[in-house]
């Protein structure tokens, strides 16, 4: 009987020791595990719950089962035309074969490093094999756009149309056949052939941002400045034409006003002269002799002060002074 209880106690102690060594582990939702024994895989599990392992000799590695994101650093890459651009990409990936992932990569940080190598190389290859337009555009809709300058505050529709034609810029962009989304798909296809062998499923690659390098930015700015200068020159040319037109119209109106005023003044002078002549005639008829005397004295007043010669009073010009009526 004593031997029986001794055996029970030993078994209980062994069970307690066994349990203390941790033969179980909990696999949480959204995670997967790989159980290895002396470096060799003995079991994999993707279902959440309580799992068993051999204490001491078994090692459990937990990997995420959810979709992970990869955010690479922006790369300065030359396009097919040897124009450098900064390319910023992102990707989504997932560990779908934990056993293969353990055998080839092992840790999560190593997986990120491996993706850096594969995706950076893939992105550089695809971008350098295609033109700049393919990387920055998705469609050819830009060639269907009809951009016209907004023209306001003009007198007539004809003037507005004339100025609009002067400022119109016809810049046709090169047709693209792949586009940014197509390049992203090519990157995905190329990179997937490498990631599959590591137990990684690549979900997608997206070009998040394309940014011009400094030298290319300056080139774009110069082209934009040139286009705006052409439009500004068109406005200046139109303004100078309008200025000349308004100057001509103003000068014409000025001459017309002056001509009308001169004609009116001449008419007024004629009327005044006629009125003066009538007054003179009426005065002459009232006293002809006094009228002659007054006209003669007015004549003396104007002419005698300007004479620098000695004249005889016997001249007919002075006869009025000696007539008896003058006295």
Beta strands, then each sheet from edge to edge (+ up, - down):
strand 1: 24-27
strand 2: 31-37
strand 3: 40-45
strand 4: 49-52
strand 5: 58-64
strand 6: 68-71
strand 7: 75-78
strand 8: 84-95
strand 9: 200-212
sheet 1: 1+ 4-
sheet 2: 3+ 2- 5+
sheet 3: 6+ 8- 7+
sheet 4: 6+ 8- 9+
end
